[in-house]
Amino acid sequence: RWPRRDDLASTRSANRLPGSRPFETSLRDEPTPPVGGLAGRTLGKYDLLEEVGRGGMGTVFLGYDPFTDRQVAIKVAHEDALTDETSGHRYRKLFFNEAKITGMLRHPNIVSVFDAGFDDEAWYIVMEFVPGGETLHCHTRPESLLSIEKLVKIVFKCAKALDYAHRKGVVHRDIKPKNILLTELGEVKISDFSVALRTGLDVTETQVDGYLGSPLYMSPEQIKGEPITHQSDIFSLGVLLYELLTGRTPFAANAMATVIYQVTAKQHTPVRAIRPEVPTPLEQIVDRALQKETGARYPTALDLAADLSAIFDELGCAEDELSRQDKFKMVRGLSFFDEFSEPEVWEVLNACVWHDYEPGAQILQEGEVDNSFHVIVRGEVVVRKGRTDVDGLSQGNCFGETGLIGGAKPSTSIIAATPVSTIKVRSSLIEQTSKDTQLRFHKVFLNKIVERLSRADERFCREARSRISAAEPPAPAA
């Protein structure tokens, strides 16, 4: 169909990356029709060197771009599917959906799309070539599992990449091991956005809907045909993490109807029941990501990444801490900072110290002077008076306000109930910020104190009424 380049043989040998291996970017796992006779030809300006993978949406070739002098991956659509009278239009829309959506995304952990086109009835997408190019599917069998430290790093990077895509209005909808590539250097690349969903589009722009994706990795709402949000990807990422830890999917079954039932209604087997050496906090992360109800899952993929980062010290991979930009995004989303501008949030963040705590850690000791004030970035804490738990605080709340009031001793202790991150504020550091930031901070600070006092007053009144009721003598018999 396309003319052969006379110098193709020399191009192939000169530009082939050493040690490169096939990789897969398939949409589904069913056998697919081949695209025969294309290796060794040209497509547009690109040389097709050899076939390296085949999937539901096309055949992938190792290619060469002579204009940029680099190797690329070229996905060519299946000819039979393009011309099918009943499904050809849908297939073409899915095929170029990947080019359109991935072209919006520029992230080190997402496969880049460089070009897309049509040449002599062939539809193709030109993508970043991933040397080595094995997928996580190679590490989902019990005999080939990755170390816990390595897989946590991988899922951490996937979560950050998905958070980036979600903030760009893109939901992947098909997160699974075969769509996560590993480079020769161990870097992570999320691929295959062919069934991705763009949120917030103009109502006149159509998208491909319906039963899309891989059932074993679908969220309950995806299987039920309900509206899809970014939290569907969080569920799928939880399935991926479970499989990398245990060597099996949490909802595997022989029949599709059973898979659907298990995804939507059945609780998964705990990770530690299969692999006891998995740390309890990591099992808790999996459990939260796999909650059936979206409201019980992580609010964002960045929150999931934050919880993974909290156990890096325990796993010995502390170098992958959250970046300053990630911390800013988390702090910016707190209700405490609703009235702050972005520059003011940066000022506060620069004047604070970030702390992570494990469950059970004592953050503040009753009676000990601590000239600081904490804002909870994530997690939950218990407020304890003596040996009695008197209150609980969660993300966006604060504690330790007595530390900013003349160095008064705190009247309660604060204990981490879950993995907790806080920003610790000292009055001397806040005084170094601009006057506007100081005024904004103290206004919110005082409002929080008023709220705390109001809750304490209500609790005191309830307890007083209970004591009075208990002390009243019984009414005389009639």
Number of C-alpha atoms within 10 A of each C-alpha: 12 13 9 15 12 9 8 17 11 9 15 19 11 9 15 16 16 9 8 17 14 18 23 21 24 21 23 16 11 9 9 17 15 14 17 10 10 18 16 18 20 20 22 14 10 18 26 24 25 16 21 19 18 24 21 18 24 26 24 28 25 27 30 26 17 12 8 7 9 14 23 22 25 30 26 24 25 25 17 13 20 19 14 12 9 10 11 15 14 15 20 17 15 20 26 21 21 21 23 16 22 25 16 14 17 14 16 13 22 24 23 21 24 15 14 18 14 12 12 9 11 15 20 24 22 24 24 18 23 24 21 19 21 21 24 21 19 13 19 22 15 13 8 12 19 18 11 16 14 14 17 23 21 20 21 25 22 23 24 22 23 27 23 19 23 21 12 15 18 23 26 27 27 27 29 25 21 22 21 26 27 21 16 15 8 13 14 26 24 26 28 25 27 27 24 23 22 17 15 9 11 7 7 6 6 9 16 15 12 11 12 18 20 17 19 21 27 26 30 24 19 21 21 12 12 10 8 15 20 23 23 26 28 30 29 24 28 26 28 25 27 26 22 27 28 21 19 16 19 24 20 17 14 7 8 12 9 14 19 21 14 18 24 20 11 14 14 17 13 16 23 15 10 13 12 12 10 15 15 12 18 20 17 15 19 23 21 17 27 27 21 19 14 20 9 11 23 20 14 20 26 25 20 24 25 24 23 22 22 22 22 17 12 13 14 9 15 14 10 13 18 18 8 12 10 16 17 17 13 16 24 20 13 16 13 21 18 11 13 18 13 13 10 20 20 18 17 25 20 15 19 21 14 15 15 20 19 18 15 15 16 16 18 23 17 17 12 15 15 19 21 22 21 23 24 23 26 22 21 20 27 21 21 19 14 11 8 10 14 13 14 15 17 17 20 18 20 21 24 26 21 18 21 17 12 8 14 16 17 20 16 22 22 24 23 23 20 20 21 26 23 24 22 20 23 18 16 12 14 20 12 13 15 12 11 10 21 17 11 15 19 12 12 17 18 12 12 17 15 12 11 14 12 12 13 14 12 11 13 12 12 12 12 12 11 11 11 10 11 10 9 8 7 8 6 5 4 3
